[in-house]
Amino acid sequence: MPTVRTVAKVAPKVAPVAEPYVRKAAAKAKEVAPDVARTAKAGAKTVAAGAQTGARAAAAGAKSAAGHVRETAPKVGHAVSDGARAAATHVREDTPKIGRAAADKATRIAAKLKRKNGGG
């Protein structure tokens, strides 16, 4: 990477050589500028139109999704409440069985410990 001192030494030599190329580039830029501006303007219009179309499509999609949610929500709510009711019933039915199983297991463990400790 050249240092500032090197660039300062070389710049006066390079500037006169580069000047005609810089002038040509500037003239070409002036020639091409109207075309570039027109193309950019057309591109901007196209982008704006695309954005509007995209926004319309997004709004339509959101409206459709909202309608779908509005239609589906009661069904989902019923399904959830039915599921909760079924789970509560299942727990209510299984609780005595689980309690008995736990008591049986506790009795077996107590008997095993009693035998192990020579209690009887």
N, C-alpha and C positions, 0 to 999 in steps of 0.2 A: 504494500500500500504506500503510495507516494506521500511524502511529508509536505507540509504547507510550504516549506522553503523550496523544495524541488518544483512544486507546481508554480510558485511565484517566479522561478527562474525560467521555466519552460513556457509559461503563458504568453509572454510577448512574442515569442517565436511562432507559436501555434496560431495565435489570433489572426495574423494576416493570411495564413494559408487556409484557415477554416472559413474566412469571411465569405468567399464566393459561394461555398456550399450552404452556409447559413442563409444567404440572400435567396438562393434558389429554393430552399426549403420554405422560406417565408412566402415567396411568390406562389409556390405550389399550394401552400396552405390557404392563401387568399382565393385562389382559383377554386379549390375544392370546398371551401367553407360553405357556400350556399347549398351545395348538394348534401353535405354532411348535415347541415341544419335542417334541410327538408326531410332527409331520412330520419333524423332524430325526432322531428315533429311527428312524422307518420308513425314511427315506433312508439312514441308516447301515447298517441291516440289509440293505437292497437292495444297497448298495455292497459290503458284506462278502460277500454271496452271489455277487455278480458277480465279486468277486476270487477267491473259491474256485473258481468255475466256470472262470475264466481260468487259474488255477494248474493245475487238473486238465487243461485242454486243452493247456497248455504242456508239462506232464509227459508227456502222451500223445504229443504231437508230438516231444518229445525222444527218447522211447523208440523211436518209429517211425524217426526219423532215425538213431539209433544202430544199429538193426537194419539199415537200408539201408546204412549205412557198413560194418557188419560183413560184409554180403553182397557189397558192391561192391569192398571193398578188395583181395581177392585178384585180382579181374579187372583192376583198375587196376594192381596190382603186376606182373601178367603182361604187360599191355600196355606198361608202361614198360620192363620188362626186354627185351621183344621189340623195342621201338623202339630201345633202346640197342644191342642186338645188331645190328640192321639198320644203324644208323648206323656202328658200328664196322666192319662188313663193307664198307659203302660207302666209308668212308675208306681201308680196306686196299686195295680194288680201284682207287680213284682216285689214290692216292698216286703210283704210277709215272707215270701220265699227266700229273699235275700237275708232277712233277719234270722230265719230258721237255719239257713246254711251257715251263717256266721256263728250262730250259737253252737251248731254241731261241730264246726271246725275248732272253736274255742274249747269245747269239751274234749275233743280228741287230743288237742295239744296238751291240755291239763293232765289227761290220763297218761300220755306219753312221758311228760315230765315227772309225774308221780312214780311211774315204773322205773325211770332212769335214776331217780334219787332214792330208790328202795323204799318208797313210802307205802308199798302195799300190795 
